Amino acid sequence: MNKFIASLCALVALVGLAASPVSAQPAPKIVVVDMAKLLDSHHKTEEQNTKLKGDEARANDELEKINKEGQVLVDQLKKMEEDSKNPALSTSAREQLQADMRVKIEEIQKKQNEVQSFRNNTQRSLQQRIQNFRKLMFEEISGTVTEVAKKKGATLVLDKSGPSLIGINPIVYADAAYDITEEVQKELNRGRPAGAAATPGAARPAAAAASDAQVTFPGAR
């Protein structure tokens, strides 16, 4: 009898477990966002671009200064070359002039190296600043994207701004109703300083043109 009751209790418990509803995962809700557009239109990006343009102008001024210094050396070398052709020069004077020319050529080479070093350092510095800026900005923007996505009950956010490894956008089609870019943009604009004009599509930060300038000293040998 006791075995029968125990078996009955076990059966009832088993039936109860079978009848209990299994907690189902909620249906996924996917939204898309254009991270590049959010970066481009952010007021901090506009401010960064203004700073980079100022640095570009200063770098160009410095390169122009170095270039003029180099040109002076080249002109001096040319004058020495002309003087060395004077048949009236004594042997000792010609030898001294040739020695001075070798020194001048070394000075020109040093100036060329200075230009190259300045250009490389400028480019490296600007690129590092841009990378650091973008990293911080994407962290900030991602936080706002997450907040907006959670408010909409989204379980997954996809970025539609860039191509995949095979060169196509990973999101072939997305209904505009699932695009939260504009909503995120509004949230980001809440922090825009008073008086700052909204300019969606602002250019992304780029290295100053001065970093790629090619400076040479004609006549240097």
Helices and strands as residue ranges (DSSP letters): H 2-19, E 30-33, H 35-40, H 43-84, H 91-151, E 156-159, G 176-178, H 181-189, G 209-212
